[in-house]
Amino acid sequence: MQTQKKTVVTVTHDVEFVAECNPRVVLMKDGKIVADGEGKEILTNPTMLELSSIVLPQIAQVFNKLAPLGFPKDVIDIYEAKQIILKTKEKAL
């Protein structure tokens, strides 16, 4: 779409869908914007998401639990998650 200079606006509460697309995210509450930025930045920030009663995407929840083991907290892309896990596995061998 960017090469065609077109914009698509999607309104959804489905954070899994948004995480897959990883677009610019505008987070709203009661009709007011509470956050505006990259999907990765907003969808991995529990405090920001709580403002709009939105939960972390599942992959972000997993990586938040793995953070004490040295994994990054800002993962929302399943393919990035796979690469991080495989890289960690290789280092362990």
ROROVO-930288 format. One record per atom (N, C-alpha, C, O): residue number from 1; atom name; x, y, z. Coordinates in Angstrom, 2 decimals, padded with zeros to 5 digits. Example, Ala and Ser with C-alpha at 12.3 -4.5 7.8 and 13.67 -1.06 7.14 Angstrom:
BEGIN
@resi 1&name N&u 013.19&v -005.69&w 007.80
@resi 1&name CA&u 012.30&v -004.50&w 007.80
@resi 1&name C&u 013.20&v -003.30&w 007.80
@resi 1&name O&u 014.24&v -003.32&w 008.46
@resi 2&name N&u 012.85&v -002.25&w 007.08
@resi 2&name CA&u 013.67&v -001.06&w 007.14
@resi 2&name C&u 012.90&v 000.03&w 007.87
@resi 2&name O&u 013.41&v 001.14&w 008.04
//
This chain:
BEGIN
@resi 1&name N&u 000.81&v -001.19&w 000.00
@resi 1&name CA&u 000.00&v 000.00&w 000.00
@resi 1&name C&u 000.86&v 001.27&w 000.00
@resi 1&name O&u 000.49&v 002.28&w -000.60
@resi 2&name N&u 002.01&v 001.20&w 000.68
@resi 2&name CA&u 002.84&v 002.39&w 000.75
@resi 2&name C&u 003.34&v 002.81&w -000.62
@resi 2&name O&u 003.44&v 004.01&w -000.90
@resi 3&name N&u 003.65&v 001.83&w -001.47
@resi 3&name CA&u 004.13&v 002.19&w -002.80
@resi 3&name C&u 003.03&v 002.80&w -003.64
@resi 3&name O&u 003.29&v 003.55&w -004.58
@resi 4&name N&u 001.77&v 002.49&w -003.30
@resi 4&name CA&u 000.63&v 003.05&w -004.01
@resi 4&name C&u 000.16&v 004.35&w -003.37
@resi 4&name O&u -000.79&v 004.98&w -003.85
@resi 5&name N&u 000.82&v 004.75&w -002.29
@resi 5&name CA&u 000.47&v 005.97&w -001.56
@resi 5&name C&u -000.98&v 005.95&w -001.08
@resi 5&name O&u -001.73&v 006.92&w -001.21
@resi 6&name N&u -001.34&v 004.79&w -000.51
@resi 6&name CA&u -002.69&v 004.63&w 000.03
@resi 6&name C&u -002.59&v 004.28&w 001.51
@resi 6&name O&u -001.61&v 003.69&w 001.96
@resi 7&name N&u -003.61&v 004.64&w 002.24
@resi 7&name CA&u -003.68&v 004.36&w 003.67
@resi 7&name C&u -004.93&v 003.55&w 003.95
@resi 7&name O&u -006.00&v 003.84&w 003.41
@resi 8&name N&u -004.80&v 002.54&w 004.79
@resi 8&name CA&u -005.94&v 001.75&w 005.22
@resi 8&name C&u -006.09&v 001.96&w 006.72
@resi 8&name O&u -005.13&v 001.79&w 007.47
@resi 9&name N&u -007.28&v 002.31&w 007.15
@resi 9&name CA&u -007.55&v 002.50&w 008.57
@resi 9&name C&u -008.42&v 001.34&w 009.03
@resi 9&name O&u -009.48&v 001.08&w 008.45
@resi 10&name N&u -007.97&v 000.64&w 010.06
@resi 10&name CA&u -008.72&v -000.47&w 010.62
@resi 10&name C&u -009.01&v -000.16&w 012.08
@resi 10&name O&u -008.10&v 000.23&w 012.82
@resi 11&name N&u -010.23&v -000.33&w 012.49
@resi 11&name CA&u -010.61&v -000.12&w 013.88
@resi 11&name C&u -010.93&v -001.50&w 014.46
@resi 11&name O&u -011.82&v -002.19&w 013.97
@resi 12&name N&u -010.19&v -001.90&w 015.51
@resi 12&name CA&u -010.38&v -003.23&w 016.08
@resi 12&name C&u -009.92&v -003.27&w 017.53
@resi 12&name O&u -009.13&v -002.44&w 017.97
@resi 13&name N&u -010.42&v -004.26&w 018.25
@resi 13&name CA&u -009.94&v -004.55&w 019.60
@resi 13&name C&u -009.10&v -005.83&w 019.58
@resi 13&name O&u -008.66&v -006.29&w 020.63
@resi 14&name N&u -008.88&v -006.39&w 018.41
@resi 14&name CA&u -008.15&v -007.65&w 018.25
@resi 14&name C&u -006.64&v -007.38&w 018.22
@resi 14&name O&u -006.07&v -007.12&w 017.16
@resi 15&name N&u -006.01&v -007.45&w 019.39
@resi 15&name CA&u -004.57&v -007.13&w 019.46
@resi 15&name C&u -003.73&v -008.15&w 018.72
@resi 15&name O&u -002.65&v -007.81&w 018.24
@resi 16&name N&u -004.20&v -009.38&w 018.60
@resi 16&name CA&u -003.44&v -010.39&w 017.86
@resi 16&name C&u -003.35&v -010.00&w 016.38
@resi 16&name O&u -002.29&v -010.12&w 015.76
@resi 17&name N&u -004.45&v -009.54&w 015.83
@resi 17&name CA&u -004.48&v -009.07&w 014.44
@resi 17&name C&u -003.55&v -007.88&w 014.26
@resi 17&name O&u -002.77&v -007.83&w 013.31
@resi 18&name N&u -003.63&v -006.94&w 015.17
@resi 18&name CA&u -002.80&v -005.73&w 015.09
@resi 18&name C&u -001.33&v -006.10&w 015.20
@resi 18&name O&u -000.49&v -005.56&w 014.48
@resi 19&name N&u -001.00&v -007.03&w 016.10
@resi 19&name CA&u 000.39&v -007.46&w 016.27
@resi 19&name C&u 000.92&v -008.09&w 014.99
@resi 19&name O&u 002.08&v -007.89&w 014.63
@resi 20&name N&u 000.09&v -008.85&w 014.30
@resi 20&name CA&u 000.51&v -009.48&w 013.04
@resi 20&name C&u 000.82&v -008.42&w 011.97
@resi 20&name O&u 001.76&v -008.57&w 011.19
@resi 21&name N&u 000.02&v -007.38&w 011.94
@resi 21&name CA&u 000.20&v -006.33&w 010.93
@resi 21&name C&u 001.34&v -005.39&w 011.28
@resi 21&name O&u 002.01&v -004.85&w 010.40
@resi 22&name N&u 001.57&v -005.19&w 012.57
@resi 22&name CA&u 002.60&v -004.31&w 013.10
@resi 22&name C&u 002.60&v -002.92&w 012.44
@resi 22&name O&u 003.64&v -002.45&w 011.97
@resi 23&name N&u 001.46&v -002.30&w 012.42
@resi 23&name CA&u 001.37&v -000.97&w 011.81
@resi 23&name C&u 001.58&v 000.13&w 012.84
@resi 23&name O&u 001.95&v -000.13&w 013.99
@resi 24&name N&u 001.33&v 001.32&w 012.42
@resi 24&name CA&u 001.20&v 002.43&w 013.37
@resi 24&name C&u -000.09&v 002.17&w 014.14
@resi 24&name O&u -001.11&v 001.78&w 013.56
@resi 25&name N&u -000.05&v 002.38&w 015.43
@resi 25&name CA&u -001.20&v 002.13&w 016.29
@resi 25&name C&u -001.63&v 003.43&w 016.97
@resi 25&name O&u -000.81&v 004.17&w 017.50
@resi 26&name N&u -002.92&v 003.68&w 016.94
@resi 26&name CA&u -003.49&v 004.79&w 017.68
@resi 26&name C&u -004.41&v 004.16&w 018.72
@resi 26&name O&u -005.42&v 003.55&w 018.37
@resi 27&name N&u -004.05&v 004.30&w 019.98
@resi 27&name CA&u -004.80&v 003.72&w 021.08
@resi 27&name C&u -005.73&v 004.77&w 021.64
@resi 27&name O&u -005.33&v 005.91&w 021.91
@resi 28&name N&u -006.99&v 004.38&w 021.81
@resi 28&name CA&u -007.98&v 005.37&w 022.27
@resi 28&name C&u -008.73&v 004.87&w 023.50
@resi 28&name O&u -008.83&v 003.67&w 023.75
@resi 29&name N&u -009.24&v 005.82&w 024.25
@resi 29&name CA&u -010.11&v 005.54&w 025.38
@resi 29&name C&u -011.15&v 006.65&w 025.45
@resi 29&name O&u -010.81&v 007.83&w 025.45
@resi 30&name N&u -012.40&v 006.25&w 025.51
@resi 30&name CA&u -013.50&v 007.22&w 025.58
@resi 30&name C&u -013.42&v 008.28&w 024.48
@resi 30&name O&u -013.69&v 009.46&w 024.72
@resi 31&name N&u -013.02&v 007.85&w 023.27
@resi 31&name CA&u -012.98&v 008.77&w 022.14
@resi 31&name C&u -011.76&v 009.68&w 022.09
@resi 31&name O&u -011.67&v 010.54&w 021.21
@resi 32&name N&u -010.83&v 009.50&w 023.02
@resi 32&name CA&u -009.62&v 010.34&w 023.06
@resi 32&name C&u -008.38&v 009.48&w 022.81
@resi 32&name O&u -008.31&v 008.34&w 023.26
@resi 33&name N&u -007.43&v 010.03&w 022.11
@resi 33&name CA&u -006.17&v 009.33&w 021.82
@resi 33&name C&u -005.32&v 009.33&w 023.08
@resi 33&name O&u -005.04&v 010.38&w 023.66
@resi 34&name N&u -004.89&v 008.13&w 023.51
@resi 34&name CA&u -004.01&v 008.01&w 024.68
@resi 34&name C&u -002.59&v 007.59&w 024.27
@resi 34&name O&u -001.66&v 007.72&w 025.06
@resi 35&name N&u -002.44&v 007.08&w 023.04
@resi 35&name CA&u -001.12&v 006.71&w 022.55
@resi 35&name C&u -001.15&v 006.65&w 021.02
@resi 35&name O&u -002.17&v 006.31&w 020.42
@resi 36&name N&u -000.02&v 006.97&w 020.42
@resi 36&name CA&u 000.09&v 006.96&w 018.97
@resi 36&name C&u 001.54&v 006.64&w 018.64
@resi 36&name O&u 002.45&v 007.39&w 019.02
@resi 37&name N&u 001.77&v 005.54&w 017.94
@resi 37&name CA&u 003.14&v 005.18&w 017.59
@resi 37&name C&u 003.22&v 003.82&w 016.92
@resi 37&name O&u 002.22&v 003.28&w 016.47
@resi 38&name N&u 004.45&v 003.29&w 016.88
@resi 38&name CA&u 004.67&v 001.98&w 016.28
@resi 38&name C&u 003.97&v 000.90&w 017.09
@resi 38&name O&u 003.90&v 000.98&w 018.32
@resi 39&name N&u 003.44&v -000.10&w 016.39
@resi 39&name CA&u 002.75&v -001.19&w 017.06
@resi 39&name C&u 003.60&v -001.86&w 018.13
@resi 39&name O&u 003.11&v -002.15&w 019.22
@resi 40&name N&u 004.86&v -002.09&w 017.82
@resi 40&name CA&u 005.76&v -002.75&w 018.76
@resi 40&name C&u 005.91&v -001.94&w 020.05
@resi 40&name O&u 005.95&v -002.50&w 021.14
@resi 41&name N&u 005.99&v -000.66&w 019.90
@resi 41&name CA&u 006.16&v 000.24&w 021.06
@resi 41&name C&u 004.91&v 000.23&w 021.96
@resi 41&name O&u 005.02&v 000.15&w 023.18
@resi 42&name N&u 003.75&v 000.31&w 021.34
@resi 42&name CA&u 002.52&v 000.41&w 022.12
@resi 42&name C&u 002.04&v -000.94&w 022.61
@resi 42&name O&u 001.61&v -001.06&w 023.76
@resi 43&name N&u 002.11&v -001.97&w 021.76
@resi 43&name CA&u 001.56&v -003.27&w 022.12
@resi 43&name C&u 002.42&v -004.06&w 023.10
@resi 43&name O&u 002.02&v -005.14&w 023.53
@resi 44&name N&u 003.57&v -003.54&w 023.47
@resi 44&name CA&u 004.39&v -004.19&w 024.49
@resi 44&name C&u 004.46&v -003.36&w 025.77
@resi 44&name O&u 005.28&v -003.64&w 026.65
@resi 45&name N&u 003.63&v -002.35&w 025.86
@resi 45&name CA&u 003.61&v -001.48&w 027.02
@resi 45&name C&u 002.33&v -001.74&w 027.83
@resi 45&name O&u 001.28&v -001.16&w 027.53
@resi 46&name N&u 002.41&v -002.61&w 028.86
@resi 46&name CA&u 001.21&v -002.97&w 029.62
@resi 46&name C&u 000.48&v -001.78&w 030.23
@resi 46&name O&u -000.75&v -001.76&w 030.26
@resi 47&name N&u 001.22&v -000.80&w 030.70
@resi 47&name CA&u 000.60&v 000.38&w 031.32
@resi 47&name C&u -000.25&v 001.13&w 030.31
@resi 47&name O&u -001.38&v 001.51&w 030.60
@resi 48&name N&u 000.30&v 001.33&w 029.12
@resi 48&name CA&u -000.42&v 002.04&w 028.07
@resi 48&name C&u -001.68&v 001.27&w 027.66
@resi 48&name O&u -002.74&v 001.85&w 027.46
@resi 49&name N&u -001.54&v -000.06&w 027.53
@resi 49&name CA&u -002.67&v -000.88&w 027.10
@resi 49&name C&u -003.77&v -000.90&w 028.14
@resi 49&name O&u -004.96&v -000.91&w 027.80
@resi 50&name N&u -003.39&v -000.91&w 029.42
@resi 50&name CA&u -004.38&v -000.90&w 030.50
@resi 50&name C&u -005.28&v 000.33&w 030.43
@resi 50&name O&u -006.46&v 000.26&w 030.78
@resi 51&name N&u -004.73&v 001.45&w 029.98
@resi 51&name CA&u -005.52&v 002.68&w 029.85
@resi 51&name C&u -006.75&v 002.47&w 028.98
@resi 51&name O&u -007.79&v 003.10&w 029.18
@resi 52&name N&u -006.63&v 001.57&w 028.00
@resi 52&name CA&u -007.72&v 001.32&w 027.08
@resi 52&name C&u -008.36&v -000.05&w 027.29
@resi 52&name O&u -009.10&v -000.54&w 026.43
@resi 53&name N&u -008.07&v -000.67&w 028.41
@resi 53&name CA&u -008.62&v -002.00&w 028.73
@resi 53&name C&u -008.27&v -003.03&w 027.66
@resi 53&name O&u -009.10&v -003.86&w 027.30
@resi 54&name N&u -007.05&v -002.96&w 027.16
@resi 54&name CA&u -006.55&v -003.90&w 026.15
@resi 54&name C&u -005.46&v -004.75&w 026.80
@resi 54&name O&u -004.68&v -004.25&w 027.61
@resi 55&name N&u -005.41&v -006.04&w 026.46
@resi 55&name CA&u -004.38&v -006.92&w 027.02
@resi 55&name C&u -003.22&v -007.05&w 026.04
@resi 55&name O&u -003.37&v -006.82&w 024.84
@resi 56&name N&u -002.06&v -007.41&w 026.58
@resi 56&name CA&u -000.90&v -007.65&w 025.73
@resi 56&name C&u -001.19&v -008.77&w 024.74
@resi 56&name O&u -001.91&v -009.72&w 025.08
@resi 57&name N&u -000.66&v -008.69&w 023.53
@resi 57&name CA&u -000.77&v -009.83&w 022.61
@resi 57&name C&u -000.13&v -011.06&w 023.27
@resi 57&name O&u 000.77&v -010.92&w 024.10
@resi 58&name N&u -000.58&v -012.25&w 022.90
@resi 58&name CA&u -000.09&v -013.47&w 023.54
@resi 58&name C&u 001.42&v -013.61&w 023.47
@resi 58&name O&u 002.05&v -013.99&w 024.46
@resi 59&name N&u 002.01&v -013.32&w 022.32
@resi 59&name CA&u 003.46&v -013.48&w 022.20
@resi 59&name C&u 004.19&v -012.49&w 023.11
@resi 59&name O&u 005.25&v -012.82&w 023.64
@resi 60&name N&u 003.64&v -011.30&w 023.29
@resi 60&name CA&u 004.24&v -010.33&w 024.20
@resi 60&name C&u 004.12&v -010.81&w 025.65
@resi 60&name O&u 005.03&v -010.59&w 026.45
@resi 61&name N&u 003.02&v -011.47&w 025.98
@resi 61&name CA&u 002.86&v -012.03&w 027.32
@resi 61&name C&u 003.93&v -013.09&w 027.59
@resi 61&name O&u 004.52&v -013.13&w 028.67
@resi 62&name N&u 004.16&v -013.94&w 026.60
@resi 62&name CA&u 005.18&v -014.99&w 026.74
@resi 62&name C&u 006.56&v -014.37&w 026.95
@resi 62&name O&u 007.30&v -014.78&w 027.85
@resi 63&name N&u 006.90&v -013.39&w 026.13
@resi 63&name CA&u 008.23&v -012.79&w 026.24
@resi 63&name C&u 008.39&v -011.95&w 027.51
@resi 63&name O&u 009.50&v -011.80&w 028.01
@resi 64&name N&u 007.30&v -011.40&w 028.02
@resi 64&name CA&u 007.37&v -010.72&w 029.32
@resi 64&name C&u 007.73&v -011.70&w 030.41
@resi 64&name O&u 008.49&v -011.37&w 031.32
@resi 65&name N&u 007.18&v -012.91&w 030.34
@resi 65&name CA&u 007.50&v -013.95&w 031.33
@resi 65&name C&u 008.94&v -014.44&w 031.17
@resi 65&name O&u 009.57&v -014.85&w 032.15
@resi 66&name N&u 009.45&v -014.41&w 029.95
@resi 66&name CA&u 010.82&v -014.87&w 029.68
@resi 66&name C&u 011.88&v -013.79&w 029.93
@resi 66&name O&u 013.08&v -014.08&w 029.93
@resi 67&name N&u 011.46&v -012.56&w 030.13
@resi 67&name CA&u 012.39&v -011.44&w 030.32
@resi 67&name C&u 013.42&v -011.69&w 031.42
@resi 67&name O&u 014.59&v -011.34&w 031.24
@resi 68&name N&u 013.05&v -012.28&w 032.56
@resi 68&name CA&u 014.06&v -012.53&w 033.60
@resi 68&name C&u 015.19&v -013.47&w 033.14
@resi 68&name O&u 016.26&v -013.52&w 033.74
@resi 69&name N&u 014.93&v -014.22&w 032.06
@resi 69&name CA&u 015.95&v -015.12&w 031.51
@resi 69&name C&u 016.77&v -014.44&w 030.42
@resi 69&name O&u 017.60&v -015.08&w 029.78
@resi 70&name N&u 016.55&v -013.14&w 030.21
@resi 70&name CA&u 017.34&v -012.39&w 029.24
@resi 70&name C&u 016.67&v -012.17&w 027.90
@resi 70&name O&u 017.29&v -011.62&w 026.99
@resi 71&name N&u 015.44&v -012.59&w 027.75
@resi 71&name CA&u 014.73&v -012.38&w 026.49
@resi 71&name C&u 014.19&v -010.95&w 026.44
@resi 71&name O&u 013.88&v -010.37&w 027.48
@resi 72&name N&u 014.08&v -010.38&w 025.24
@resi 72&name CA&u 013.53&v -009.02&w 025.12
@resi 72&name C&u 012.03&v -009.01&w 025.42
@resi 72&name O&u 011.34&v -010.00&w 025.18
@resi 73&name N&u 011.55&v -007.89&w 025.94
@resi 73&name CA&u 010.13&v -007.76&w 026.25
@resi 73&name C&u 009.31&v -007.22&w 025.08
@resi 73&name O&u 008.09&v -007.35&w 025.07
@resi 74&name N&u 009.96&v -006.63&w 024.09
@resi 74&name CA&u 009.24&v -005.92&w 023.03
@resi 74&name C&u 009.02&v -006.76&w 021.77
@resi 74&name O&u 009.25&v -006.29&w 020.66
@resi 75&name N&u 008.57&v -007.99&w 021.96
@resi 75&name CA&u 008.34&v -008.89&w 020.82
@resi 75&name C&u 006.84&v -009.05&w 020.60
@resi 75&name O&u 006.11&v -009.47&w 021.51
@resi 76&name N&u 006.37&v -008.71&w 019.41
@resi 76&name CA&u 004.96&v -008.93&w 019.06
@resi 76&name C&u 004.83&v -009.74&w 017.77
@resi 76&name O&u 003.74&v -010.19&w 017.43
@resi 77&name N&u 005.92&v -009.91&w 017.07
@resi 77&name CA&u 005.91&v -010.62&w 015.79
@resi 77&name C&u 006.31&v -012.07&w 016.00
@resi 77&name O&u 007.38&v -012.35&w 016.55
@resi 78&name N&u 005.47&v -012.99&w 015.57
@resi 78&name CA&u 005.71&v -014.42&w 015.78
@resi 78&name C&u 006.99&v -014.89&w 015.08
@resi 78&name O&u 007.69&v -015.77&w 015.59
@resi 79&name N&u 007.30&v -014.31&w 013.93
@resi 79&name CA&u 008.51&v -014.72&w 013.20
@resi 79&name C&u 009.76&v -014.21&w 013.92
@resi 79&name O&u 010.78&v -014.91&w 013.96
@resi 80&name N&u 009.70&v -013.02&w 014.46
@resi 80&name CA&u 010.81&v -012.50&w 015.26
@resi 80&name C&u 010.99&v -013.37&w 016.50
@resi 80&name O&u 012.12&v -013.69&w 016.88
@resi 81&name N&u 009.89&v -013.76&w 017.13
@resi 81&name CA&u 009.95&v -014.62&w 018.32
@resi 81&name C&u 010.63&v -015.94&w 017.98
@resi 81&name O&u 011.48&v -016.42&w 018.74
@resi 82&name N&u 010.26&v -016.51&w 016.86
@resi 82&name CA&u 010.86&v -017.79&w 016.44
@resi 82&name C&u 012.37&v -017.63&w 016.26
@resi 82&name O&u 013.14&v -018.48&w 016.73
@resi 83&name N&u 012.80&v -016.57&w 015.61
@resi 83&name CA&u 014.23&v -016.35&w 015.39
@resi 83&name C&u 014.98&v -016.17&w 016.70
@resi 83&name O&u 016.09&v -016.69&w 016.86
@resi 84&name N&u 014.40&v -015.45&w 017.64
@resi 84&name CA&u 015.03&v -015.23&w 018.94
@resi 84&name C&u 015.18&v -016.56&w 019.68
@resi 84&name O&u 016.23&v -016.84&w 020.26
@resi 85&name N&u 014.14&v -017.35&w 019.67
@resi 85&name CA&u 014.17&v -018.65&w 020.37
@resi 85&name C&u 015.17&v -019.59&w 019.72
@resi 85&name O&u 015.93&v -020.25&w 020.42
@resi 86&name N&u 015.19&v -019.65&w 018.39
@resi 86&name CA&u 016.14&v -020.52&w 017.70
@resi 86&name C&u 017.59&v -020.08&w 017.95
@resi 86&name O&u 018.47&v -020.91&w 018.15
@resi 87&name N&u 017.82&v -018.77&w 017.94
@resi 87&name CA&u 019.16&v -018.24&w 018.21
@resi 87&name C&u 019.60&v -018.60&w 019.63
@resi 87&name O&u 020.75&v -018.98&w 019.85
@resi 88&name N&u 018.69&v -018.48&w 020.57
@resi 88&name CA&u 018.99&v -018.82&w 021.97
@resi 88&name C&u 019.28&v -020.31&w 022.10
@resi 88&name O&u 020.18&v -020.71&w 022.84
@resi 89&name N&u 018.52&v -021.12&w 021.39
@resi 89&name CA&u 018.72&v -022.57&w 021.41
@resi 89&name C&u 020.09&v -022.93&w 020.87
@resi 89&name O&u 020.79&v -023.77&w 021.43
@resi 90&name N&u 020.50&v -022.29&w 019.76
@resi 90&name CA&u 021.81&v -022.54&w 019.17
@resi 90&name C&u 022.94&v -022.19&w 020.12
@resi 90&name O&u 023.93&v -022.91&w 020.20
@resi 91&name N&u 022.79&v -021.07&w 020.83
@resi 91&name CA&u 023.81&v -020.66&w 021.79
@resi 91&name C&u 023.93&v -021.66&w 022.94
@resi 91&name O&u 025.02&v -021.86&w 023.48
@resi 92&name N&u 022.81&v -022.28&w 023.30
@resi 92&name CA&u 022.80&v -023.22&w 024.43
@resi 92&name C&u 023.45&v -024.54&w 024.06
@resi 92&name O&u 023.89&v -025.28&w 024.95
@resi 93&name N&u 023.53&v -024.84&w 022.78
@resi 93&name CA&u 024.12&v -026.13&w 022.34
@resi 93&name C&u 025.59&v -026.07&w 022.28
@resi 93&name O&u 026.23&v -027.05&w 021.94
//
